[in-house]
Every structure is written in structure tokens, then in C-alpha cells.
């Protein structure tokens, strides 16, 4: 048998087509699924949601953003409302995909919060400290969120071994 130019492996002979003349071997005792306690019935799957077109998604985008972002409702509540009022049914995963695509997620990402804190500390260390207001994806960031992030994600000596130069200088002065 001749080998094609793109492989070094020998070609395997083709299997004969499966026809009704072949006979299955007789049952030789309990199957592995019965021994392991697995169910012999297949698990019922949830029916797949129909794929929506971009035009269908754009038709509900304004309403979705109003309910989800402006009114700050939970995704499950928004999904139910859109289904009842517009007859638009989609899965939670489909909505989450659109949230990412439209960039309307509510949570502030870790890297975004770190850059906010970096900018805030930079402005506070200036000669004339400024009070800053921050916006992420068009929404104001509450100062309590920033403070909470700093408290829970502090990188002081208690959580890591490396100290900033200011902390090191103040500790050295205290020792002298």
C-alpha cells in the first residue's frame, strides 16, 4: 500500500460497513455500569435555547441595560421580565455572553480597582491633595467600594514580606 506524502504512519485498512448480519456477543454477566451503580437510563437534558440573531439581541439591548445596569436588578429577574414582556427567551449563559460583548457588567475588575487606587494615592501624595471621583464603563465608583477593596486586598507587611520604601524608612527611624 502506498503512503501519502504528509504522514509517516502506514495506512490502516478500512473496516467493512456495519450491516445487520453481524451478531452481538451474548451477555456475559453484569455490565460495568451495574457494578459501579450507575444508572442505565440516560440523564434528561434541558432543551437547547434557540440561537438568537444580532438583530434580536439589539432589539432588547436598551431595555436590558435599563433594567440590569440602571435599575441594578439581578440577571435572573431581568431575564424573567424580558421573557414576559417581550417574549424573548434566552439562557443565562447567552445573556452572560452578551453582557461581556456589550461591556455592561456591573463588577469592577481587580485590575481596574488597582489602577483606581494607584491614581488615588498618586493624587493624595501631591502637594495639594485632590479629592477624586472615578468612573468605570460610564458608572461612578463609590468611595466605599474603593475603601473596602483596599481593606480586603491590602498588601502591607501582614500579607506580604515586601515593604514600601516609606514603611521601611519609618520603621528604621523608630528603631534609632
Secondary structure, 3 states (H helix, E strand, C coil): CCCCCCCCCCCCCCCCCCCCCCCCCCCCCCCHHHHHCCCCCCCCCCCCCCCCCHHHHHHHHHHHHHHHHHCCCCHHHHHHHHHHHHCCCCCHHHHHHHHHHHCCCCCCCHHHHHHHHHHHHHHHCCCCCCCCCEEECCEEECHHHHHHHHHHCCCCCCCCCCCCHHHHHHHHHHHC
